[in-house]
Amino acid sequence: MTTQSKGTALITGASTGIGAVYAHRLAKRGYDLILVARNRDRLRDMASRLTAETGRTIEAIAADLNDKADLARVEEVLRSDASITLLVNNAGVGGTAPLLGSDIDKMEQMINLNVVALTRLTYAVVPGLVARGGGAIINIASIVAVAPEILNGVYGGSKAFVLAFSQSLKHELADKNINIQAVMPGATATDFWGIAGTPVEHLPTEIVMSAEDMVDAALAGFDQGELATIPALPDYAQWQAYESARQAMMPNLSRTKPADRYHVGPAA
Protein backbone atom coordinates (compact mmCIF):
# COMPACT_ATOMS: atom_id res chain seq x y z
CA MET A 1 0.00 0.00 0.00
CA THR A 2 1.40 3.39 -1.00
CA THR A 3 1.91 5.98 1.75
CA GLN A 4 -0.05 9.23 1.33
CA SER A 5 2.02 11.70 -0.68
CA LYS A 6 3.91 14.45 1.11
CA GLY A 7 4.69 16.19 -2.17
CA THR A 8 7.98 16.03 -4.02
CA ALA A 9 11.48 16.22 -2.59
CA LEU A 10 14.32 17.31 -4.85
CA ILE A 11 17.65 15.88 -3.65
CA THR A 12 21.01 16.94 -5.07
CA GLY A 13 23.99 14.62 -5.01
CA ALA A 14 21.45 11.81 -4.87
CA SER A 15 23.21 8.93 -6.61
CA THR A 16 25.50 7.78 -3.77
CA GLY A 17 26.25 8.15 -0.09
CA ILE A 18 24.18 10.51 2.04
CA GLY A 19 22.00 11.62 -0.89
CA ALA A 20 21.09 8.05 -1.82
CA VAL A 21 20.09 7.29 1.78
CA TYR A 22 17.94 10.43 1.89
CA ALA A 23 16.26 9.27 -1.33
CA HIS A 24 15.39 5.91 0.19
CA ARG A 25 14.20 7.32 3.50
CA LEU A 26 12.11 10.12 1.97
CA ALA A 27 10.46 7.78 -0.55
CA LYS A 28 9.53 5.52 2.38
CA ARG A 29 8.06 8.55 4.15
CA GLY A 30 5.75 9.27 1.21
CA TYR A 31 7.63 11.77 -0.91
CA ASP A 32 7.84 11.58 -4.67
CA LEU A 33 11.41 12.35 -5.68
CA ILE A 34 13.46 14.31 -8.15
CA LEU A 35 17.00 12.93 -7.97
CA VAL A 36 19.84 15.12 -9.22
CA ALA A 37 23.40 13.92 -9.80
CA ARG A 38 25.96 13.62 -12.59
CA ASN A 39 25.75 9.86 -13.18
CA ARG A 40 22.70 9.30 -15.38
CA ASP A 41 22.83 5.48 -15.36
CA ARG A 42 23.19 5.25 -11.59
CA LEU A 43 20.28 7.67 -11.12
CA ARG A 44 18.03 5.68 -13.42
CA ASP A 45 18.87 2.43 -11.67
CA MET A 46 18.12 3.99 -8.30
CA ALA A 47 14.86 5.47 -9.55
CA SER A 48 13.72 2.09 -10.84
CA ARG A 49 14.58 0.33 -7.59
CA LEU A 50 12.91 2.92 -5.40
CA THR A 51 9.76 3.03 -7.53
CA ALA A 52 9.47 -0.75 -7.34
CA GLU A 53 10.05 -0.71 -3.57
CA THR A 54 7.91 2.26 -2.58
CA GLY A 55 5.48 2.96 -5.41
CA ARG A 56 6.53 6.61 -5.47
CA THR A 57 6.99 8.66 -8.64
CA ILE A 58 10.70 9.25 -9.11
CA GLU A 59 12.36 11.44 -11.73
CA ALA A 60 16.07 11.45 -12.49
CA ILE A 61 17.90 14.56 -13.70
CA ALA A 62 21.51 14.11 -14.77
CA ALA A 63 23.22 17.42 -14.04
CA ASP A 64 26.60 18.76 -13.00
CA LEU A 65 25.84 21.63 -10.64
CA ASN A 66 29.24 23.17 -11.40
CA ASP A 67 28.02 23.63 -14.98
CA LYS A 68 26.01 26.83 -15.32
CA ALA A 69 23.63 25.40 -17.93
CA ASP A 70 22.95 22.28 -15.88
CA LEU A 71 22.46 24.34 -12.74
CA ALA A 72 20.00 26.59 -14.57
CA ARG A 73 17.97 23.52 -15.64
CA VAL A 74 17.60 22.40 -12.03
CA GLU A 75 16.73 25.93 -10.92
CA GLU A 76 13.94 26.01 -13.49
CA VAL A 77 12.52 22.73 -12.16
CA LEU A 78 12.49 24.20 -8.64
CA ARG A 79 10.73 27.33 -9.89
CA SER A 80 8.15 25.60 -12.04
CA ASP A 81 7.21 22.31 -10.31
CA ALA A 82 4.38 23.16 -7.93
CA SER A 83 4.52 19.71 -6.31
CA ILE A 84 7.88 20.39 -4.66
CA THR A 85 7.62 20.66 -0.88
CA LEU A 86 11.21 19.82 0.15
CA LEU A 87 14.68 20.67 -1.15
CA VAL A 88 17.65 18.68 0.13
CA ASN A 89 20.85 20.57 -0.73
CA ASN A 90 23.20 17.63 -0.35
CA ALA A 91 25.61 17.96 -3.29
CA GLY A 92 29.01 19.08 -2.17
CA VAL A 93 32.71 18.35 -2.25
CA GLY A 94 35.40 18.58 0.41
CA GLY A 95 39.13 18.79 0.85
CA THR A 96 41.62 17.56 3.42
CA ALA A 97 44.82 19.22 2.18
CA PRO A 98 45.98 22.43 3.91
CA LEU A 99 45.77 25.74 2.07
CA LEU A 100 49.35 25.69 0.85
CA GLY A 101 48.89 22.17 -0.51
CA SER A 102 45.66 22.88 -2.36
CA ASP A 103 44.89 23.64 -6.00
CA ILE A 104 43.20 27.05 -6.08
CA ASP A 105 41.13 26.10 -9.14
CA LYS A 106 39.74 23.11 -7.26
CA MET A 107 39.04 25.34 -4.28
CA GLU A 108 37.07 27.66 -6.56
CA GLN A 109 35.08 24.69 -7.84
CA MET A 110 34.39 23.73 -4.23
CA ILE A 111 33.03 27.20 -3.48
CA ASN A 112 30.90 27.12 -6.62
CA LEU A 113 29.30 23.81 -5.67
CA ASN A 114 29.09 24.14 -1.88
CA VAL A 115 28.07 27.80 -1.82
CA VAL A 116 26.96 29.19 -5.18
CA ALA A 117 24.90 26.23 -6.40
CA LEU A 118 23.27 25.73 -2.99
CA THR A 119 22.37 29.41 -2.82
CA ARG A 120 20.94 29.55 -6.34
CA LEU A 121 18.84 26.42 -5.81
CA THR A 122 17.50 27.80 -2.55
CA TYR A 123 16.58 31.10 -4.17
CA ALA A 124 14.85 29.18 -6.97
CA VAL A 125 12.62 27.14 -4.65
CA VAL A 126 11.72 29.58 -1.85
CA PRO A 127 9.25 31.84 -3.74
CA GLY A 128 7.16 28.82 -4.73
CA LEU A 129 7.19 27.40 -1.22
CA VAL A 130 6.06 30.76 0.14
CA ALA A 131 3.29 31.01 -2.48
CA ARG A 132 2.09 27.48 -1.70
CA GLY A 133 2.01 28.10 2.04
CA GLY A 134 5.02 26.15 3.27
CA GLY A 135 7.63 23.49 2.79
CA ALA A 136 11.13 22.68 3.96
CA ILE A 137 14.80 23.00 3.08
CA ILE A 138 17.50 20.68 4.41
CA ASN A 139 21.05 21.96 3.90
CA ILE A 140 23.86 19.49 4.44
CA ALA A 141 26.66 21.37 6.15
CA SER A 142 29.41 19.75 8.25
CA ILE A 143 30.93 19.90 11.70
CA VAL A 144 33.68 22.00 10.09
CA ALA A 145 31.12 24.82 9.99
CA VAL A 146 31.95 25.29 13.69
CA ALA A 147 35.34 23.55 13.71
CA PRO A 148 37.15 24.81 10.57
CA GLU A 149 40.54 23.81 11.97
CA ILE A 150 39.78 20.13 11.36
CA LEU A 151 40.03 20.00 7.55
CA ASN A 152 40.78 22.24 4.57
CA GLY A 153 39.99 25.87 5.41
CA VAL A 154 38.08 26.60 2.20
CA TYR A 155 35.89 23.59 2.87
CA GLY A 156 35.31 24.82 6.43
CA GLY A 157 34.51 28.29 5.15
CA SER A 158 32.04 26.94 2.61
CA LYS A 159 30.21 24.94 5.26
CA ALA A 160 30.23 27.89 7.67
CA PHE A 161 28.39 29.72 4.91
CA VAL A 162 25.81 26.92 4.74
CA LEU A 163 25.19 27.17 8.48
CA ALA A 164 24.99 30.99 8.48
CA PHE A 165 22.76 30.96 5.40
CA SER A 166 20.44 28.46 7.09
CA GLN A 167 20.28 30.58 10.24
CA SER A 168 19.40 33.62 8.16
CA LEU A 169 16.75 31.70 6.20
CA LYS A 170 15.20 30.48 9.45
CA HIS A 171 15.00 34.10 10.65
CA GLU A 172 13.67 35.57 7.39
CA LEU A 173 11.10 32.84 6.76
CA ALA A 174 9.93 32.46 10.36
CA ASP A 175 6.34 33.40 9.50
CA LYS A 176 6.17 31.53 6.16
CA ASN A 177 5.71 27.95 7.44
CA ILE A 178 9.02 26.88 5.87
CA ASN A 179 11.17 24.59 7.99
CA ILE A 180 14.93 25.07 7.69
CA GLN A 181 17.51 22.56 8.88
CA ALA A 182 21.29 22.60 8.69
CA VAL A 183 22.75 19.13 9.17
CA MET A 184 26.35 18.98 10.42
CA PRO A 185 27.71 15.46 10.02
CA GLY A 186 31.08 14.40 11.28
CA ALA A 187 33.09 11.80 9.39
CA THR A 188 30.61 9.66 7.45
CA ALA A 189 31.37 6.42 5.62
CA THR A 190 30.95 7.54 1.98
CA ASP A 191 33.21 8.06 -1.02
CA PHE A 192 33.38 11.77 -0.04
CA TRP A 193 36.66 11.08 1.76
CA GLY A 194 38.41 9.43 -1.14
CA ILE A 195 37.45 12.30 -3.43
CA ALA A 196 38.57 14.81 -0.79
CA GLY A 197 42.01 13.21 -0.61
CA THR A 198 41.89 10.95 2.46
CA PRO A 199 40.14 7.55 2.02
CA VAL A 200 37.71 6.81 4.85
CA GLU A 201 39.71 3.66 5.65
CA HIS A 202 42.51 5.95 6.87
CA LEU A 203 40.30 7.53 9.54
CA PRO A 204 39.98 6.22 13.11
CA THR A 205 36.97 3.89 13.11
CA GLU A 206 35.64 5.43 16.33
CA ILE A 207 34.86 8.75 14.58
CA VAL A 208 33.17 7.36 11.45
CA MET A 209 29.38 7.04 11.28
CA SER A 210 27.48 5.07 8.66
CA ALA A 211 25.52 7.14 6.13
CA GLU A 212 22.35 5.33 7.15
CA ASP A 213 22.74 6.22 10.82
CA MET A 214 23.68 9.80 9.94
CA VAL A 215 20.59 10.36 7.80
CA ASP A 216 18.27 8.64 10.27
CA ALA A 217 19.55 10.89 13.06
CA ALA A 218 19.28 13.96 10.82
CA LEU A 219 15.67 13.13 9.96
CA ALA A 220 14.90 12.62 13.64
CA GLY A 221 16.30 16.11 14.25
CA PHE A 222 14.20 17.40 11.36
CA ASP A 223 11.08 15.87 12.93
CA GLN A 224 11.97 17.57 16.21
CA GLY A 225 12.22 20.94 14.51
CA GLU A 226 15.95 21.45 15.04
CA LEU A 227 17.58 24.20 13.03
CA ALA A 228 21.04 22.73 13.59
CA THR A 229 21.46 18.97 13.81
CA ILE A 230 24.81 17.42 14.76
CA PRO A 231 24.12 13.67 14.61
CA ALA A 232 27.11 12.65 16.73
CA LEU A 233 26.76 15.26 19.50
CA PRO A 234 25.74 13.43 22.71
CA ASP A 235 24.57 16.49 24.66
CA TYR A 236 22.48 18.95 22.65
CA ALA A 237 22.80 21.41 25.54
CA GLN A 238 26.35 22.07 24.30
CA TRP A 239 24.98 23.36 21.00
CA GLN A 240 22.33 25.37 22.82
CA ALA A 241 25.02 26.97 24.99
CA TYR A 242 27.08 27.75 21.89
CA GLU A 243 24.07 29.35 20.23
CA SER A 244 23.08 31.22 23.41
CA ALA A 245 26.57 32.72 23.62
CA ARG A 246 26.30 33.87 20.01
CA GLN A 247 22.91 35.42 20.62
CA ALA A 248 24.18 37.14 23.78
CA MET A 249 26.92 38.90 21.79
CA MET A 250 24.55 40.35 19.20
CA PRO A 251 23.54 43.55 21.04
CA ASN A 252 27.22 44.38 21.58
CA LEU A 253 28.61 43.77 18.11
CA SER A 254 27.99 47.27 16.72
CA ARG A 255 28.37 50.37 18.89
CA THR A 256 29.31 54.03 18.62
CA LYS A 257 32.64 53.69 20.43
CA PRO A 258 35.39 51.05 20.54
CA ALA A 259 35.43 48.74 23.54
CA ASP A 260 37.31 50.09 26.55
CA ARG A 261 39.98 47.39 26.30
CA TYR A 262 41.36 49.04 23.17
CA HIS A 263 42.03 52.31 25.07
CA VAL A 264 40.97 54.43 22.12
CA GLY A 265 40.47 57.99 23.35
CA PRO A 266 38.73 60.96 21.74
CA ALA A 267 40.25 62.15 18.46
CA ALA A 268 42.84 64.88 18.94
N, C-alpha and C positions, 0 to 999 in steps of 0.2 A: 504494500500500500504506500502510495507516494505522500510524503509529508506536505502539509499546506505550504504554499510558496511564500517566502519572505522577500520576494523580489529578486533582483539580479545583483550578484557581487562580481566586480571586475578585479582580478588579481594580476598584478605584474610579477614577472619573474616566477611564473607559475609552473614551469616544466619540471623542476627538481627541488629538492631540499625543503626549506620552510614553505615556499610558495605552493609546492605540490601537496604538502600536508594541509595547509589552509584550504586548498581546493577540495580535498576529500572531506574535511571536517565541515566546511560550509555547505557542501552538497548534501551531506547527511542531516544538516540542520534545516534544510528546506530552501536553500538558495539555488536559483539557476545561476550559471557561471559564464563569464567571459574570461578566458585564460589568455594571457599575453606573455609571450616569450619569443626568443629568437629561433628555437628549434621547432620547425613546423611539424615534422614527423612525430616527434615526442609529444607535442601538444595534441595532435590528432589521436594518437594512441591513448593518451590519458583521458581525453574527452569521451572516447568510445567506452573505455572501462568504467568511467564514472557514471555515464548515462545508463549503462547496463546494470550497474550496482544500485543506483539511487533513483533512476527514472527522471532525473532533472534534465532540463534543456541546457546544453553546454556548447558554447561557441569557442573556437580557437582562432586567435589572431597572431600570426607570426610577425613580430616587429622587433626591431632593435631600437631601444629608446634613446640611444646615442645618435641615431640618425634622425635629422630634423623632419624628414618627410614621414618616416614611420611614426615618430612621436605625434605629429600632427594628425595622423589617421586615428590614433588611439584617443587623442583629445576630442576629435569630432564624435567618436562613439560615446564618450562621456557626456558631451553636450546634447546629443540627439536622442539617446536611448532613455525613454521615460520610465523604463522598468528598473533602472539601476537604483539601488538603495544603499549599496556599500561599495567603497573603494578600498582595496588593500594595496597600499604602496609598499610592495616588498622588494622590487628589483633594486639591486645595489651591488656594489663591488667594494672590496676592502684592500688594505695593504698592510704589510708587517715590517717593511724596510724603513729605517729612519730617513729623515728628510734628505740628508746628504747622499744616501744610497738609492734615492728614488728617481724615476724618470719623470720629468715635469710634464711631458705630454700625457703620460698615463695618469698623473695626478689631475690634470685638467679633465680628462675623460671621467675620472671618478667624481669630480665635482659636478660635471654635466649630468651624470646619471643619478647620483645620490641627492643632489640639490635641485638642479634645474628641471629635470624631468619630473621629479616628485612634485615640485611647485606648480609646474604647468598643468599636470594632470589634476591636481587638487583644484586649481582655479577653473579648470574645465568642468568639473563635476558639481562644485558647490552651488552655483546659481540654480541648477535644476533641482537639487535636493531642497534648497530653500523654497522654490516655487511649489514643490510637491509636498511640503510640510514636514520634511525630516529625512533622516538617513544616518549614515555613519561613515567615518574614515578611520582606518587603522594604518598608522605609519610605523614601519619597522625601522627603529633606530638601533641603538647598541649601548652597552654599558660604557663604551668609550665616550658617549655624549657627556658623561659626568666624570669620566676617568681617562682623559685624552693621553695621559702619559703611557698607557698600556701598549698601544700600537702606533702605527703611522699617524703623524699629527694631522695630515690633511684628511685622512679617514675620520679621526676624532672630531675635527672641525666640521666635517660634513654631517656627522651624526648629531653634533651639538646643534646644528641648524635644524635638523629634523625635530629635535625635542623642543627648541624654542619656537619653531613654526607651529608645532602642535599646541603648545601652551597659548600662543596668540590666537590660533583658530578657536580653541575652547573658549577664550575670553570673548572674541568677536561674535561667535555664533551661539552664545549662551542662551539666547531667547528664540532660537530657530529650530529646536528639537533635532539638532545634529550632534551625535555622539562622536567625540574625538578621543583616540587612544594612541599613545606613543609606546611601543613595545621596545624594551631594552634588553635583548638577550645577551648573555655572556657567550663563552665559546660553545658552539653548537655543531653537532656532528653532521656536516654537509661538505660539499666540494668547494664551498666558499674559501676554506683555508688553503687548499692547494692552489687555487687561482690567485689568492692574496700573497702567496710566496712561502707559506709554512704549512705543509700537510698536517691534517688534524691528528695523524698518528704520532706526530712529534710533540703534541701537547700532553701535559699531565692528565691522566684519565680522570682524576678527581675533580677537574674543572669543566669537563665536557658533558653537555646535556644532549640527549637525543632530540632530533627535530620534532618528533611526535610529542614528547613531554613538554618541550618548549611551547609549541602551538597550543596544546591543551591548557597549559597554565595561562598563556596569554588570553585565550578565549574565556577562561574563568575570570580573569581580571576584567575583560570587556563586559562580561555579564554583571560584574559587581560595580560597573561604572567608573573604574579607575581611569584617570587620565594617563598616568605613567605606570607601566607594569614592568617590573624587573623579575622575571620568573624564578631566578635563583635566590633572591633576597629573603632570608628567613624571617626577618622582623620588619614589617612594613612601617613600623613607627620610625625607623631610621630614615626612610624616605620622607615621611611626614615632617620630621625634624629638619631635614635638609631644606624642604620646601618652605617650612615656617620661617627658617632663618633668611631665606631669600625674600620672602614677603616682608619680613620685618625691616629689611634694608631699604625697601622701596621709597618710603617717605624721605629718606636721607640721601638719596643718590644725586639730587639736583638742588642746589641751594645758591643763595646770593654770594656767600663768602666761602673761601676755602676752609677746610677743617682746621681747628686750632693747632693740631699736631704739626702742621706745615709752617707755622710761625710766619705767615704772610701778613705783613702789616699794611696800613693804608698807603696808597701810592704817594710818592714824594711830590 
